[in-house]
Amino acid sequence: MQIDRRGLVASGLAAAAALGLPAPAVLGQARPRVVVVGGGAGGATAARYIARDSQGAIAVTLVEENETYQSCFHSNLYIGGFKGYDEIVHRYDALAANYGEALTLARARATAIDRDRREVLLSTGQRLPYDRLVLSPGIDLKYDSVPGWSKESEEAMPHGWKPGRQTQLVRERLEQVPDGGIIVMIAPPNPYRCPPGPYERASMFAHVLKQAGKAKAKIVILDPKESFSKQAAFQADWEKRYGGMIEWLGPKVHDGVKSVDPGTNSVETGFETYRDCAFVNVIPAQMAGEIARSAGLAPPGGYCTIDPATMKSASDPNVFVLGDACIAGDMPKSAFSANSQAKVAAMVIRHELTGSRAFPARYVNTCWSLIDTDDAIKVGGRYEPKDGRIAATETFVSAPGESEELRRQTQAENMSWYGAITADMFS
């Protein structure tokens, strides 16, 4: 049986009434309105699933200032020479083309949120009213978290932890490292985007240098953490693949980063000073994107608390916060996590605005890391709301000493997943 848009909306209202749900805003307008801020793994997925699965019953606007999206996930593979830059850049055109009037792209920056009036203010001066708001703004960097480093220093000592020019700059700096040169990576404290990311990046540094015949170069990781994701597998493979090229130092060894000097490319720790480094990669502490903080959904310098069963902000039931900007319990800040959270939020929003069926929240995540050619490891799990947080119900992690065939299969999974998630976001 086919149902036209008017019939679908009417049936949704009837279902909502039967379930005792609050009547959606569609009573006073053609369709309820959902505004999605941020076109990454969380936002693009949420916009697509709401538009697609509501079959036009909900008007979705995706607010994204960039014409293209460069994925941070797999950016390390670009740095390592396993992907071209164009392979990690994607356009939003298909979203607009495939969903017609159900999904509108607003090419602007969201500058403020008026939660009382339920409006998003854009850099163009336009105000977008919403019945539900989805925020997926990613992270901002704490430029004052590393003494001596600042936003003005990110060209000299790039972070590469936000997409675009920074990603290319890290690769350029890597290619300039001479044989025997020293790279110092300053790893971030928890919580931060992509827990295995710095260590995969160090692997890619070593891979590029070794391939270029610069095996005397050295990568020193100064870590504020006592341990890191997939540590046993990483360190076993570093020794096997790269000998002593990568040295990881925990806080008890280096005694803290005391200062950096972008002018001389030097890093001072409590233990020693690394002078005239070939390249210093500063990955600072992080926090929720500014739009979430300025809206009062996260404390200064922090992340957004959410309801683990719905992904709603704990501060506002009309706002959903996804991905890197939220506190998601046991789930890491990854693209896979954001994509999974977006599907739960989309389901809840459709339920509330059209009366469609809702199911208990279930989340999944896997994070793959490439160490060398056809040598990938992974970590992940399944998650459910429990005791006020998103809790792991099942976990897995790659072990040291796995067979070469298993590692090849893991890398094949990694590449297949990238194609699948980007299609899920943009098609």
C-alpha positions in Angstrom: 0.0 0.0 0.0 1.4 3.4 -0.9 0.9 6.3 1.5 1.4 9.9 0.3 3.1 12.5 2.4 -0.1 13.9 3.9 -1.3 10.5 4.7 2.0 9.6 6.3 2.0 12.7 8.5 -1.6 12.1 9.5 -0.8 8.5 10.4 2.2 9.6 12.5 0.0 12.0 14.4 -2.5 9.3 15.1 0.2 7.0 16.3 1.7 9.6 18.5 -1.7 10.3 20.1 -2.3 6.6 20.6 1.0 6.3 22.4 0.4 9.3 24.5 3.3 11.2 23.0 3.4 15.0 22.8 1.9 16.2 19.6 4.8 17.2 17.2 5.1 20.6 15.7 3.6 19.4 12.5 0.2 20.6 13.8 1.1 24.2 13.1 3.1 23.8 10.0 3.6 21.7 6.9 6.2 19.4 8.4 8.3 19.3 11.6 11.7 20.7 11.2 15.1 19.2 12.1 18.3 21.1 11.8 21.6 19.2 11.8 24.8 21.2 12.5 28.0 19.6 11.2 28.4 17.3 8.2 30.8 14.7 9.5 30.2 11.1 10.4 27.6 12.0 13.0 25.8 14.9 11.3 25.7 13.7 7.7 24.5 10.2 8.8 21.8 11.7 11.0 20.6 14.0 8.3 20.5 11.3 5.7 18.7 8.7 7.9 16.1 11.2 9.1 15.3 12.4 5.6 15.3 8.9 4.0 13.4 7.0 6.6 10.8 9.6 7.3 10.0 9.5 3.6 9.6 13.3 3.4 7.5 13.7 6.6 10.3 15.7 8.2 12.0 18.7 6.7 15.8 18.3 7.4 18.4 21.1 7.0 22.1 20.2 7.2 24.2 23.2 8.2 27.8 22.8 6.9 30.0 25.6 5.9 32.4 23.5 3.8 31.7 22.4 0.2 33.7 19.2 0.7 34.4 17.0 3.7 37.9 15.6 4.4 37.7 12.6 6.7 40.1 12.6 9.7 39.6 8.9 9.7 42.0 7.4 7.2 44.0 10.6 7.1 46.9 8.7 8.6 46.8 6.4 5.5 47.2 9.5 3.3 50.1 10.6 5.5 51.6 7.1 5.1 51.2 7.1 1.3 48.5 4.4 1.2 45.8 6.8 -0.1 45.8 9.9 -2.3 44.4 13.1 -0.8 41.4 13.0 -3.2 40.4 9.6 -1.7 39.7 11.1 1.7 37.7 14.1 0.3 34.0 13.8 -0.3 31.2 16.1 -1.6 27.7 16.7 -0.2 26.1 16.9 -3.6 24.5 13.4 -3.5 22.7 14.2 -0.3 20.9 17.1 -1.8 20.3 15.3 -5.1 19.0 12.1 -3.6 16.5 13.5 -1.1 15.1 16.5 -2.9 13.1 18.8 -0.7 13.3 16.4 2.3 17.0 17.5 2.9 18.3 21.0 2.3 21.9 22.0 2.5 22.7 25.3 4.2 26.1 26.4 3.1 27.0 28.5 6.1 28.5 28.4 9.6 26.3 28.0 12.6 27.2 31.0 14.9 24.8 30.6 17.7 21.8 28.6 19.1 18.8 30.3 20.7 17.4 27.4 22.7 14.5 29.3 24.0 13.3 30.2 20.5 14.5 27.0 19.0 16.5 28.7 16.3 20.0 28.3 14.8 21.7 31.6 13.7 23.8 31.3 10.6 26.8 33.4 9.5 24.6 34.6 6.6 22.2 36.2 9.2 19.5 33.6 8.5 17.7 32.0 11.4 16.7 28.4 11.1 13.8 27.3 13.4 13.8 23.7 14.6 11.6 21.3 16.4 14.7 19.1 17.0 18.3 20.0 16.7 21.2 17.6 16.1 24.7 18.9 16.9 27.8 17.1 15.6 30.4 19.9 15.7 33.4 17.7 16.4 36.2 19.0 18.6 38.1 22.2 19.2 41.7 22.3 20.3 43.0 23.6 23.6 45.8 25.8 22.2 47.0 26.7 25.7 47.4 23.1 26.8 51.0 22.8 25.7 53.3 25.5 27.1 54.8 27.6 24.4 52.4 26.4 21.7 49.5 28.4 20.3 47.3 28.7 17.3 49.9 30.9 15.7 52.4 28.0 16.1 50.3 25.4 14.3 52.1 26.0 11.0 55.5 25.5 12.5 54.4 22.7 14.8 51.3 21.3 13.1 48.7 19.1 14.9 46.9 17.5 11.9 44.0 16.7 14.2 41.5 18.8 12.3 40.9 18.3 8.6 42.2 20.2 5.6 45.5 22.0 5.3 46.8 20.7 8.6 46.6 17.1 7.3 48.7 18.0 4.2 51.1 20.0 6.3 51.9 17.0 8.5 52.8 15.0 5.4 54.9 17.8 3.9 56.9 18.0 7.2 57.4 14.3 7.3 58.8 14.2 3.7 61.3 16.9 4.7 62.8 14.8 7.6 66.4 13.8 6.9 67.9 10.4 7.6 69.0 10.6 11.3 66.4 13.4 12.0 64.2 13.3 15.1 60.4 13.6 15.1 58.8 14.5 18.4 55.1 13.8 18.8 53.3 15.2 21.8 50.3 13.0 22.4 47.1 14.4 23.9 45.5 13.6 27.3 42.2 11.8 27.6 39.5 12.2 26.3 40.4 13.0 22.7 39.4 12.3 19.1 40.5 8.8 17.9 42.4 7.1 20.8 44.6 4.9 18.5 45.2 7.8 16.1 48.5 9.2 17.4 50.1 5.7 17.4 48.8 4.8 14.0 50.3 8.1 12.8 53.7 7.2 14.4 53.5 3.9 12.5 52.9 5.8 9.2 55.8 8.1 10.0 58.1 5.1 10.4 56.8 3.4 7.3 57.4 6.5 5.1 60.9 7.1 6.5 61.9 3.4 6.1 60.6 3.3 2.5 62.6 6.4 1.8 65.8 4.8 3.1 65.8 7.0 6.2 65.9 4.2 8.8 68.2 6.2 11.0 65.4 8.7 11.7 63.7 8.4 15.1 60.1 9.1 16.3 59.8 10.0 20.0 56.2 10.0 21.4 55.9 12.0 24.6 52.6 10.8 26.2 50.8 12.2 29.2 49.0 8.9 29.6 50.3 5.8 31.4 49.0 3.6 28.6 47.2 3.8 25.2 44.8 2.0 23.0 46.0 -1.3 21.5 49.4 -0.7 23.1 50.6 -4.3 23.3 49.9 -4.9 19.6 51.4 -1.6 18.5 54.6 -1.9 20.4 55.2 -5.6 19.4 54.8 -4.6 15.7 56.9 -1.5 16.1 59.8 -3.6 17.2 59.2 -6.2 14.5 58.7 -3.8 11.6 60.8 -0.8 12.5 63.4 -1.8 15.1 64.1 1.1 17.4 62.7 3.9 15.1 59.7 4.5 17.4 60.2 5.2 21.1 57.2 5.7 23.4 57.8 7.5 26.6 55.1 7.7 29.4 54.8 10.5 31.9 57.0 8.8 34.6 59.9 8.7 32.1 59.8 12.2 30.5 58.3 14.0 33.5 56.0 16.2 31.5 56.4 18.6 28.6 57.6 21.8 30.2 57.6 23.9 27.0 58.0 24.0 23.2 59.8 26.5 21.1 58.4 26.8 17.5 61.2 29.1 16.5 63.9 26.5 17.2 61.8 23.3 16.9 62.7 22.3 20.4 60.8 20.5 23.1 61.8 20.7 26.8 60.6 17.9 29.2 61.4 17.3 32.8 64.0 14.8 31.7 65.7 16.2 28.7 65.4 18.8 25.9 65.0 17.8 22.3 66.7 20.5 20.2 66.5 21.2 16.5 63.9 18.6 15.8 63.3 17.8 12.2 59.5 17.9 12.9 57.4 18.5 16.0 53.8 17.1 15.9 51.8 18.7 18.7 48.5 17.0 19.3 46.9 19.1 22.1 44.1 18.5 24.6 40.6 18.8 23.1 37.0 19.9 23.9 33.6 20.0 22.3 33.2 22.3 19.3 32.5 25.9 20.1 28.9 26.0 19.0 28.0 23.3 21.6 29.9 25.1 24.4 28.5 28.6 23.6 25.0 27.1 23.7 25.5 26.0 27.3 25.5 22.3 26.4 29.0 21.7 27.6 31.1 23.3 30.4 34.0 25.5 29.4 36.7 23.3 28.1 34.6 20.2 28.3 32.2 17.9 26.5 28.5 17.5 26.3 26.7 15.2 28.7 24.0 13.1 26.9 21.2 10.7 27.7 22.7 7.3 26.8 19.4 5.9 25.6 18.6 8.7 23.1 21.7 10.8 22.5 19.7 13.8 23.8 21.6 16.5 25.6 21.2 16.3 29.3 20.6 20.1 29.3 17.9 20.2 26.6 15.6 17.4 25.4 15.2 19.1 22.0 18.9 18.8 21.2 20.9 15.7 20.3 24.7 15.7 20.5 26.7 13.2 18.6 30.3 12.0 18.0 33.4 13.7 19.3 31.5 16.5 21.1 29.7 14.2 23.5 30.5 12.2 26.6 29.7 8.7 25.4 30.8 6.5 28.3 32.8 3.5 27.1 32.5 4.5 23.4 35.6 6.2 22.0 35.5 9.3 19.9 35.6 7.7 16.5 33.8 8.0 13.2 32.3 4.6 13.7 30.9 5.7 17.1 29.4 8.9 15.6 27.8 7.0 12.8 26.3 4.5 15.2 25.0 7.2 17.6 23.5 9.1 14.6 21.3 6.2 13.8 20.0 6.0 17.3 19.3 9.7 17.4 17.6 9.5 13.9 15.3 6.7 15.2 14.3 8.7 18.3 13.6 11.9 16.3 11.4 10.0 13.8 9.6 8.4 16.7 8.9 11.7 18.4 7.9 13.7 15.3 6.0 11.1 13.3 5.1 8.4 15.7 7.3 5.8 14.0 8.4 2.8 16.0 11.4 3.0 18.3 13.7 0.3 19.6 16.1 0.1 22.5 19.4 1.9 21.8 22.3 -0.3 20.7 25.7 1.0 19.6 28.7 -0.5 17.9 32.3 0.6 17.2 35.5 -0.7 15.6 38.7 1.3 15.3 41.3 -0.1 12.8 44.9 1.0 12.7 47.5 0.4 10.0 51.0 -0.3 11.2 52.7 -1.3 8.0 51.7 -2.7 4.6 48.9 -5.2 5.1 49.5 -5.1 8.8 46.4 -3.7 10.6 45.1 -4.1 14.1 41.7 -3.3 15.6 39.7 -2.7 18.8 36.0 -2.4 19.3 32.8 -3.5 20.9 29.1 -3.4 21.4 27.4 -1.0 23.8 24.1 -0.3 25.6 22.7 2.2 28.0 23.4 1.1 31.6 23.4 2.9 34.9 23.2 6.3 33.3 26.0 5.8 30.7 26.8 4.0 27.5 28.5 0.8 28.7 30.4 -1.9 26.8 28.7 -5.2 26.7 31.3 -6.9 24.5 34.8 -5.9 23.5 37.7 -7.2 21.3 41.2 -6.2 20.6 44.0 -7.4 18.3 46.7 -9.4 20.1 50.5 -9.3 19.6 51.8 -12.1 17.4 48.8 -12.6 15.1 49.4 -14.2 11.8 50.2 -12.2 8.7 47.1 -13.5 7.1 44.9 -12.3 9.9 46.5 -8.9 9.7 45.9 -8.8 6.0 42.3 -9.6 6.5 42.0 -6.9 9.2 43.4 -4.3 6.7 40.9 -5.5 4.1 38.1 -4.9 6.6 39.5 -1.5 7.3 39.4 -0.5 3.6 36.0 -2.0 3.1 34.6 -0.2 6.1 35.9 3.2 4.8 33.9 2.7 1.6 30.9 1.6 3.5 30.8 4.4 6.0 31.4 7.2 3.5 28.6 5.7 1.3 26.4 5.6 4.4 27.1 9.3 5.1 26.9 10.8 1.6 24.8 8.7 -0.7 
